[in-house]
Amino acid sequence: MLKILCIIPARIGSTRLPRKMLAKIGGQPIIQKTYLQAIQCPVLTDVIVATDSEEIADVVKAVEGKVVITPSDLNTGSDRVAYVAKDYPDMDIIVNLQGDEPFIHPETLTELVTPYLNGETPVMATVGNALNFETEYHTPDMVKVIVDKQSYAIYFSRSPIPYIREKGQTIPVLHHIGLYAYQRDFLLQYTNMPQTPLEKTELLEQLRAIENGYRIRVTETRHRTLEINTPEELKAAQDFASNNMIPSEE
């Protein structure tokens, strides 16, 4: 039986929103809410929070969650995930769920790993959903992904891709959600690869895999999440929670 470990990287430092993981939504810290959403996914073997903060660890432990303390000088969330994954050689697939995803739908986590459950063997997988062309197509913060006929990513970009020559065309592009699954051995290899030119240009980690010739499987999900990177986005998330609205159902 396939063993799937979900690791949630959660560092205390955040450039745009300091101490973001401990900010509260609906009365709960963001990291705690993210963890509680993840453990509802039935296909995950285990869920662990990877953090450099004892404060974050205490919040997770308060709901009987599992935590691993990681070094504070790790460069990326993927590095933090790999730091924990190396100690779990019995796991087949590693899921990287960002700690600031309190509205992640358990079904989205299942959809992420469905290719593996169906016998496919991509080294890496991710998800996307329908793009709102009026508000998201030209927005750099909304990452776009275009895929081939086998649902593998051709390219990820902050730019509006593909170029639209004629209005009214059906455009094969999705809004990318920063949620990943990896074959464990590939994750450990991937995080040791040097940064690549397109990765540095777009500031999109996943381009490192594509530039090195690896393919990323993309599954479409109907669920949406709210990204929380700024005080304004935090306020929007808090408003959703206080109004009993569920943005992941949009």
C-alpha positions, 0 to 999 in steps of 0.5 A: 500500500502506498505510503504518503507523508504530508509535511507542512513547512512553517517558518516563523519569519515572513518578509511580507507578513511577520509571524504569519503562521501565528495570526488567527483566523476564526479564532485559530492560528493559521498553522493550526488550522492548516494542520487540522484541514490536512489530517482530514484527508483520508489518503495521507499516512501521516501529517507532520509540521516542519518548523524552526519555531518553538512557538509554532511547535507549541500551537501544533502540539496543542491539537496533538499534532506532530512536529519536527524542529528544523534549522532556521537557515534552510532556504525554502519550504522544499528544503524544510520538507526534505530535511524531514523527509530524509528521516522517513525512508519508508514513505513513498510519496511526500506532500508539501503543503504550505503552512499558510493554507488554512482553507485547503480542502482535504479533497484537493490533497486527495486529488494531488496524489490521485495520479500515484494512487492510480498507478502513475509514477510522476516524479512530481505533481501539483494542482491547478484550478480554473483561472479568472481571466478578468482578475487573474490573467494579468496579475503576477501574483497569480501563477499560471500553468499550461499543460500538455495532452497528458496533463503534464506542465509545459510551463509555469509563469507569472506572465499571462500565458499563452498569448491570446491572438483572437478574442473568444478562444478557449484558453488552456491555462490554469491558476496554479496552486502551490501544493506539491507531491514528490516521489521521496527520492526525487525530492531529496535529489531536487532540493540538491539541484542548483537554482536555474535561470528561469527559476531565478527569473520568475521566482518559481521553484518548480521551474527548476524541475522543468529546466532539468528535464523532469515532468510535473503532473498537474491535476485540476481541482474545483476547490480554491484557496486563499493565499495569505501573504500580506496584511490585506490578504490576512484581513480578507481571510479573517472576513471569510471566516467571520462570515462563515464563508468557505473560499475553497468552495468557489 
